[in-house]
Amino acid sequence: AQKITQTQPGMFVQEKEAVTLDCTYDTSDPSYGLFWYKQPSSGEMIFLIYQGSYDQQNATEGRYSLNFQKARKSANLVISASQLGDSAMYFCAMREGGGSTLGRLYFGRGTQLTVWP
Amino acid sequence: EPEVTQTPSHQVTQMGQEVILRCVPISNHLYFYWYRQILGQKVEFLVSFYNNEISEKSEIFDDQFSVERPDGSNFTLKIRSTKLEDSAMYFCASSEARANYGYTFGSGTRLTVV
């Protein structure tokens, strides 16, 4: 079974509108972390936001927020007030386990976001 | 802002040749990783490295791959005898020992095996 599922290969949003990118995950470990990364066409991976499995509140970082629904095992990324520079591939990722050992990240297949004027 | 530096940015090599991909992680980070991304596909974990030894490796990381931290700053990935299917973007990443810290990725090395 896939650890991370991103069902939207592509999304389109108009500038200044909000957009939600979907992510569901699968783990039996009670301790895990969820990440979102942005990959522009230049190729680098840019960390956006993190949500821990025990965090009570949804994570926010500027225009990015994570809609964490633990019972549904979903961790959707919400980008508010989209900008042209937000056009990129977005990856959801998960790390299982907690504590001081930082294990591998499992990535989804990504969602290509296009912001149009 | 501190960054992970990878060199070279692009490398073309002939099938069967050895390549070494280099990375300089962020100086106070303790965990180091290599990932790869075949064109158009998802990012895949290769190996993690902590306390001067491999802590985890994936099924992709077979005997043709090796990692080394030869000094206090560099972290290298060696592919002994490259195959066409090794063509990919290779990312180095590093992290502090904090669970809520995002792994910092380098800009990647695009490896093309011909």
Interface residues (C-beta under 8 A of the other chain):
Chain A: G33 F35 Y37 S42 G43 E44 M45 I46 F47 L48 I49 Y50 G52 F91 A93 G98 G99 S100 T101 L102 G103 R104 L105 Y106 F107 G108 R109 G110
Chain B: Y31 Y33 Y35 Q41 K42 V43 E44 F45 S48 Y50 S55 E56 S58 M89 F91 A93 S95 A97 A99 N100 Y101 G102 Y103 T104 F105 G106 S107 G108 R110
